[in-house]
Amino acid sequence: MDPPDDDEVEAAAPPQQRRRQTRGVRWVEWTLRVTVSFVILSLLKLEPIARNSVRDHNSSIDLPHQEEKLLKSSTDDNDSQNKIIKSSSSSVVRNNKLSQKSESFPSQDSIENGWTSPHQVDCKSFVDKQDEIYKETATEPSFMMNIHPPSKDGVSKVIWEDGCWECDHITAFKKALSQYQNSYFLDIGGNIGMWSLSAAAANYQTVTIEVLPDNYRRFCLSVNKNSFHNRTHLLNIAATEQPAKFRLKMANQNYGGTRVVPVDEYETILKDDEDIVQGVTIDSLNLPTKQPVVVKLDVEGHESSALSGATQFLQHANIVYANMELRPKNLQADPRWKSIFQVLHSKGLKPNRINYEDETPLDIDRLSEWKHFKHPKVQYFDMVWRLNDFIPPIKSNKQEDQR
């Protein structure tokens, strides 16, 4: 026997039961309709959100690439660059690292491993005053150089009149930079930058140590004027044997003759005292040692202390040429010089005293003969350490006039 169908069951049921069944069916239908409507509305609301999420996801991938193009195309527009930088912090970090690496260390003649220092001065923070003095140098290539008032500084006076200072020395050390491929220049006692700026103008990397604020301010103004930022690394420290505080002692009519003397341990130091400078060791700078390096040392009697704080650098660095201004009385009285000279000699470097028109070979075992060739009472003389394969250029005879 077949079971009764739904219509037969509903017809056989009492009227009250049929009403309850009808209400139950309607309730179920209403519930289903509400549920379906809710699901549809939810999907409609989620669809644009999902679409935006996809678009944002794509933008997060493309944005750094777009900003990188914008940064490259607006290097001369600081305001635009700042707006771009604010739009994405993650992109800023990446782009800043790229720009710093490419700006500070070009692919040709670069310092190894992207060297930098916490002591480095930001030259872009210095701006010209109304009374700045610039002189186009007589070097090759020439550049615009900021100098002190010629009436107040002997070095600036010579640059103003001749277009360079220590012209023959400049020619010789630049020849060393060109002879030894991928060399960089270490300038210990940079003054207003005659040596370092000459190297930077010739597209060589430079590391310059200078303590006097008025000197390195002018150095920076020259860097800004000639756009040498990617070739110059200026450190406002004193190179010394041990980390310490020093006081600046100004020389009369010679900003480059400024000396540093240790600060007494009981001396009160004011926070804004501009005559107090920090002394650090050259070894602590972790300078590159694999690249050939040309060195200049001129720190007004502080030479042995500066090099005694550079023992590791002297031993491991690939020094190919070194120009020094030395003082005879210090050579014999200071036992540190003997060991310093032995390290340089072990590298195949030969010492020569620089005379006005020629040079005289020196012997590291006869330091009593290390003195000015013409005037024994002169407190300093210039000398150079160089390898046997280096041939010095012909002198121009300007050196005596500048001394």
Secondary structure, 3 states (H helix, E strand, C coil): CCCCCHHHHHHHCCHHHHHHHHHHHHHHHHHHHHHHHHHHHHHHHHHHHHHHHHHHHHHHHHHHHHHHHHHHHCCCCHHHHHHHHHHCHHHHHHHHHHHHHHHHCCCCCCCHHHCCCCCECCHHHCCCCCCCEEEECCCCCCCEEEECCCCCCHHHHHHHHHCCCCHHHHHHHHHHHHHCCCCEEEEECCCCCHHHHHHHHCCCEEEEECCCHHHHHHHHHHHHHHCCCCCEEEECCEECCCCEEEEEEEECCEEEEEEEEECCCCCCCCCCCCCEEEEECCHHHCCCCCCEEEEEECCCCCHHHHHHCCHHHHHHCEEEEEEEEECHHHHHHCCHHHHHHHHHHHCCCEEEEECCCCEEECCCCCHHHCCCCCCCCCCCEEEEEECCCCCCCCCCCCHHHHC
